[in-house]
């Protein structure tokens, strides 16, 4: 939930946690996760420049990816299933 945490929002921690969850759920190679992280960070940077807080920018960027399933299928095609 936005703004209800007792500790300050840690953007880098949340991005890393989100990407680890994707990696655990799938057999995505590190290269694919690196590319996903690059896209996620670029979107977050754009949202930060539009005056969103880091927490808002993170959640909006993650939502913007929508269901990661189809995206990850395409990464599997490009990078295979091994790490």
Number of C-alpha atoms within 10 A of each C-alpha: 6 8 10 8 8 6 7 9 17 11 17 12 9 14 18 12 12 14 16 13 11 17 17 9 10 14 16 20 16 13 12 20 18 12 12 18 16 12 14 19 18 13 18 25 16 13 18 16 10 10 10 15 14 17 19 18 23 26 15 16 20 17 11 12 14 11 10 12 13 10 12 19 15 12 20 17 9 10 15 14 13 9 12
